Amino acid sequence: MVRALFVCSQNRLRSPTAEQVFSQYEGVECESAGVHESANVPLDPELIAWADIIFVMEKSHRNKIAKKFKRHLDGKRVVVLGIPDEYEYMDPFLIRLLEAKVPPLLRGHASR
């Protein structure tokens, strides 16, 4: 079982879409959060500890996580997906992007 955490800014569009899509995958548990304090589910140390792999939508998210949660990230793999904030929740194009980028990384992580 791989525990995947998806992170965007507000946890309203991109990361909840990823959580919804990949929670359907066998062998994957998913959560999502946002880096901003006003996010629907703000990122916290417990979510980071829970995750085997953390997917962030943009480099700025990785930078914020590294700055705010540095001591909690020891040994955690943080992957930047490079998906800009221009999609609605469950946008078909966003889903296609996620499905192209994430599964190979999940498989690679699960085989470790």
Accessible surface in RSA format (square Angstrom, percent):
REM  Atomic radii and reference values for relative SASA: ProtOr
REM  Chains: A
REM  Algorithm: Lee & Richards
REM  Probe-radius: 1.40
REM  Slices: 20
REM RES _ NUM      All-atoms   Total-Side   Main-Chain    Non-polar    All polar
REM                ABS   REL    ABS   REL    ABS   REL    ABS   REL    ABS   REL
RES MET A   1   150.26  77.8  79.99  52.9  70.27 167.3  81.80  69.5  68.46  90.7
RES VAL A   2     9.71   6.4   9.43   8.5   0.28   0.7   9.71   8.4   0.00   0.0
RES ARG A   3    85.34  35.8  85.34  43.5   0.00   0.0   4.00   5.5  81.34  49.3
RES ALA A   4     0.00   0.0   0.00   0.0   0.00   0.0   0.00   0.0   0.00   0.0
RES LEU A   5     0.00   0.0   0.00   0.0   0.00   0.0   0.00   0.0   0.00   0.0
RES PHE A   6     0.00   0.0   0.00   0.0   0.00   0.0   0.00   0.0   0.00   0.0
RES VAL A   7     0.00   0.0   0.00   0.0   0.00   0.0   0.00   0.0   0.00   0.0
RES CYS A   8     3.76   2.8   3.76   4.2   0.00   0.0   0.00   0.0   3.76   4.1
RES SER A   9    19.83  16.8  19.79  26.4   0.04   0.1   7.69  16.4  12.14  17.0
RES GLN A  10    52.46  29.3  50.91  37.2   1.55   3.7  28.17  60.0  24.29  18.4
RES ASN A  11     5.71   3.9   4.58   4.4   1.13   2.7   0.00   0.0   5.71   5.5
RES ARG A  12   111.96  47.0  99.09  50.5  12.88  30.7  44.63  61.0  67.33  40.8
RES LEU A  13    55.88  31.1  54.82  39.2   1.06   2.7  54.82  38.5   1.06   2.9
RES ARG A  14     3.16   1.3   2.99   1.5   0.18   0.4   0.00   0.0   3.16   1.9
RES SER A  15     0.00   0.0   0.00   0.0   0.00   0.0   0.00   0.0   0.00   0.0
RES PRO A  16    24.45  17.8  21.82  19.9   2.63   9.5  22.09  18.2   2.36  14.7
RES THR A  17     0.00   0.0   0.00   0.0   0.00   0.0   0.00   0.0   0.00   0.0
RES ALA A  18     0.00   0.0   0.00   0.0   0.00   0.0   0.00   0.0   0.00   0.0
RES GLU A  19    49.65  28.5  49.65  37.6   0.00   0.0  10.34  20.0  39.31  32.1
RES GLN A  20    78.85  44.1  75.53  55.2   3.32   7.9  10.60  22.6  68.25  51.8
RES VAL A  21    13.53   8.9   7.61   6.9   5.93  14.3  12.19  10.6   1.35   3.7
RES PHE A  22     0.00   0.0   0.00   0.0   0.00   0.0   0.00   0.0   0.00   0.0
RES SER A  23    54.97  46.5  32.10  42.8  22.87  52.7  25.94  55.2  29.03  40.7
RES GLN A  24   131.33  73.4  98.64  72.1  32.69  77.8  44.69  95.1  86.63  65.7
RES TYR A  25    76.53  35.7  65.95  37.5  10.58  27.5  57.86  43.5  18.67  23.0
RES GLU A  26   178.13 102.3 144.19 109.1  33.94  80.8  65.44 126.6 112.70  92.0
RES GLY A  27    30.58  37.7   0.00   N/A  30.58  37.7  22.24  61.0   8.34  18.7
RES VAL A  28    18.77  12.4   8.98   8.1   9.79  23.6   8.98   7.8   9.79  26.6
RES GLU A  29    74.77  42.9  70.29  53.2   4.48  10.7  28.18  54.5  46.59  38.0
RES CYS A  30    14.67  11.1   0.00   0.0  14.67  34.5   0.00   0.0  14.67  15.8
RES GLU A  31    68.92  39.6  68.92  52.1   0.00   0.0   4.62   8.9  64.30  52.5
RES SER A  32     6.90   5.8   3.27   4.4   3.63   8.4   0.00   0.0   6.90   9.7
RES ALA A  33     0.00   0.0   0.00   0.0   0.00   0.0   0.00   0.0   0.00   0.0
RES GLY A  34     0.17   0.2   0.00   N/A   0.17   0.2   0.00   0.0   0.17   0.4
RES VAL A  35    19.21  12.6   3.18   2.9  16.02  38.6   4.43   3.9  14.77  40.1
RES HIS A  36    59.92  32.7  56.56  39.3   3.36   8.6  51.11  52.7   8.81  10.3
RES GLU A  37   132.29  75.9 113.07  85.5  19.22  45.8  67.80 131.1  64.49  52.7
RES SER A  38    73.03  61.7  54.04  72.1  18.99  43.8  55.16 117.5  17.87  25.0
RES ALA A  39     8.56   7.9   0.00   0.0   8.56  19.5   0.00   0.0   8.56  22.7
RES ASN A  40    93.61  64.6  61.71  59.6  31.90  76.8  21.36  51.4  72.25  69.8
RES VAL A  41    68.65  45.2  67.68  61.3   0.97   2.3  68.65  59.6   0.00   0.0
RES PRO A  42    60.14  43.8  56.56  51.6   3.58  13.0  56.56  46.7   3.58  22.2
RES LEU A  43     9.84   5.5   1.25   0.9   8.59  21.6   1.25   0.9   8.59  23.1
RES ASP A  44    51.23  35.9  50.82  50.6   0.41   1.0  18.58  43.7  32.65  32.6
RES PRO A  45    43.88  32.0  42.14  38.4   1.74   6.3  42.54  35.1   1.34   8.3
RES GLU A  46   124.29  71.4 114.75  86.8   9.54  22.7  69.21 133.9  55.08  45.0
RES LEU A  47    27.62  15.4  27.05  19.4   0.58   1.4  27.62  19.4   0.00   0.0
RES ILE A  48     0.03   0.0   0.03   0.0   0.00   0.0   0.03   0.0   0.00   0.0
RES ALA A  49    68.44  62.9  50.39  77.8  18.04  41.0  54.33  76.5  14.10  37.4
RES TRP A  50    62.27  25.0  54.31  26.3   7.97  18.7  48.81  26.0  13.46  21.8
RES ALA A  51     0.04   0.0   0.00   0.0   0.04   0.1   0.00   0.0   0.04   0.1
RES ASP A  52    43.47  30.4  33.89  33.7   9.58  22.7   9.89  23.3  33.58  33.5
RES ILE A  53     0.00   0.0   0.00   0.0   0.00   0.0   0.00   0.0   0.00   0.0
RES ILE A  54     0.06   0.0   0.06   0.0   0.00   0.0   0.06   0.0   0.00   0.0
RES PHE A  55     0.00   0.0   0.00   0.0   0.00   0.0   0.00   0.0   0.00   0.0
RES VAL A  56     0.00   0.0   0.00   0.0   0.00   0.0   0.00   0.0   0.00   0.0
RES MET A  57     0.00   0.0   0.00   0.0   0.00   0.0   0.00   0.0   0.00   0.0
RES GLU A  58    52.04  29.9  50.22  38.0   1.82   4.3  14.44  27.9  37.60  30.7
RES LYS A  59   136.42  66.6 133.36  81.8   3.06   7.3  76.41  68.8  60.01  63.9
RES SER A  60    49.88  42.1  44.42  59.3   5.46  12.6  39.14  83.3  10.74  15.1
RES HIS A  61     1.73   0.9   1.73   1.2   0.00   0.0   0.60   0.6   1.13   1.3
RES ARG A  62    92.65  38.9  92.30  47.1   0.35   0.8  24.36  33.3  68.29  41.4
RES ASN A  63    86.36  59.6  80.30  77.6   6.06  14.6  27.34  65.8  59.02  57.1
RES LYS A  64    90.60  44.2  86.62  53.1   3.98   9.5  66.11  59.5  24.49  26.1
RES ILE A  65     1.37   0.8   0.72   0.5   0.65   1.6   1.37   1.0   0.00   0.0
RES ALA A  66    45.91  42.2  42.73  65.9   3.18   7.2  43.39  61.1   2.51   6.7
RES LYS A  67   183.64  89.6 154.74  94.9  28.90  68.8 106.22  95.6  77.42  82.5
RES LYS A  68   114.91  56.1  83.97  51.5  30.94  73.7  77.58  69.8  37.33  39.8
RES PHE A  69    13.98   7.0  13.46   8.3   0.51   1.3  13.98   8.5   0.00   0.0
RES LYS A  70   161.14  78.6 150.57  92.4  10.57  25.2  98.28  88.5  62.86  67.0
RES ARG A  71   204.12  85.7 173.75  88.6  30.37  72.3  76.64 104.7 127.48  77.3
RES HIS A  72    56.33  30.8  41.18  28.6  15.15  38.8  25.01  25.8  31.32  36.4
RES LEU A  73    28.77  16.0  23.00  16.5   5.76  14.5  23.40  16.4   5.37  14.4
RES ASP A  74   136.58  95.7 109.87 109.4  26.71  63.2  36.32  85.5 100.26 100.0
RES GLY A  75    84.01 103.6   0.00   N/A  84.01 103.6  43.71 120.0  40.30  90.2
RES LYS A  76    53.72  26.2  33.79  20.7  19.93  47.5  20.29  18.3  33.43  35.6
RES ARG A  77    74.16  31.1  67.27  34.3   6.89  16.4  29.49  40.3  44.67  27.1
RES VAL A  78    35.60  23.4  13.09  11.8  22.52  54.3  13.09  11.4  22.52  61.1
RES VAL A  79    19.36  12.7  16.29  14.7   3.07   7.4  19.36  16.8   0.00   0.0
RES VAL A  80    41.73  27.5  16.75  15.2  24.99  60.2  16.75  14.6  24.99  67.8
RES LEU A  81     7.00   3.9   1.87   1.3   5.13  12.9   4.45   3.1   2.56   6.9
RES GLY A  82    48.59  59.9   0.00   N/A  48.59  59.9  30.31  83.2  18.28  41.0
RES ILE A  83     0.07   0.0   0.00   0.0   0.07   0.2   0.00   0.0   0.07   0.2
RES PRO A  84    59.98  43.7  57.28  52.2   2.70   9.8  59.50  49.1   0.48   3.0
RES ASP A  85    89.56  62.7  60.94  60.7  28.62  67.7  16.77  39.5  72.79  72.6
RES GLU A  86   123.03  70.6  87.74  66.4  35.29  84.0  39.50  76.4  83.53  68.2
RES TYR A  87    22.57  10.5  18.29  10.4   4.28  11.1  12.61   9.5   9.96  12.3
RES GLU A  88   121.83  69.9 121.68  92.1   0.15   0.4  54.67 105.8  67.16  54.8
RES TYR A  89   105.46  49.2  89.68  51.0  15.78  41.1  68.46  51.4  37.00  45.6
RES MET A  90    67.71  35.1  56.95  37.7  10.75  25.6  57.01  48.5  10.69  14.2
RES ASP A  91    35.82  25.1  31.05  30.9   4.78  11.3   5.56  13.1  30.26  30.2
RES PRO A  92    91.51  66.7  88.26  80.5   3.25  11.8  90.71  74.9   0.79   4.9
RES PHE A  93   100.69  50.4  99.78  61.8   0.91   2.4  99.78  60.5   0.91   2.6
RES LEU A  94     0.00   0.0   0.00   0.0   0.00   0.0   0.00   0.0   0.00   0.0
RES ILE A  95    36.52  20.8  36.52  27.2   0.00   0.0  36.52  26.3   0.00   0.0
RES ARG A  96   141.19  59.3 134.67  68.6   6.52  15.5  66.90  91.4  74.29  45.0
RES LEU A  97    38.58  21.5  36.44  26.1   2.14   5.4  37.80  26.5   0.78   2.1
RES LEU A  98     0.00   0.0   0.00   0.0   0.00   0.0   0.00   0.0   0.00   0.0
RES GLU A  99    76.65  44.0  63.24  47.8  13.41  31.9  15.55  30.1  61.10  49.9
RES ALA A 100    73.29  67.4  45.15  69.7  28.14  64.0  55.27  77.8  18.02  47.7
RES LYS A 101    72.64  35.4  63.33  38.9   9.31  22.2  36.71  33.0  35.93  38.3
RES VAL A 102     0.00   0.0   0.00   0.0   0.00   0.0   0.00   0.0   0.00   0.0
RES PRO A 103    14.55  10.6  13.46  12.3   1.09   4.0  14.39  11.9   0.15   0.9
RES PRO A 104    68.68  50.1  57.83  52.7  10.86  39.5  59.33  49.0   9.35  58.1
RES LEU A 105    44.73  24.9  43.60  31.2   1.13   2.8  44.73  31.4   0.00   0.0
RES LEU A 106     8.40   4.7   7.94   5.7   0.46   1.2   8.20   5.8   0.20   0.5
RES ARG A 107   156.33  65.6 148.69  75.8   7.64  18.2  77.22 105.5  79.10  47.9
RES GLY A 108    33.12  40.8   0.00   N/A  33.12  40.8  29.58  81.2   3.54   7.9
RES HIS A 109    34.09  18.6  29.16  20.3   4.93  12.6  17.89  18.4  16.20  18.9
RES ALA A 110    61.42  56.5  33.33  51.4  28.10  63.9  37.12  52.3  24.30  64.4
RES SER A 111    95.99  81.1  55.68  74.3  40.32  92.9  51.22 109.1  44.77  62.7
RES ARG A 112   192.56  80.9 125.17  63.8  67.39 160.5  84.04 114.9 108.52  65.8
END  Absolute sums over single chains surface
CHAIN  1 A     6054.5       4883.0       1171.5       3246.5       2808.0
END  Absolute sums over all chains
TOTAL          6054.5       4883.0       1171.5       3246.5       2808.0
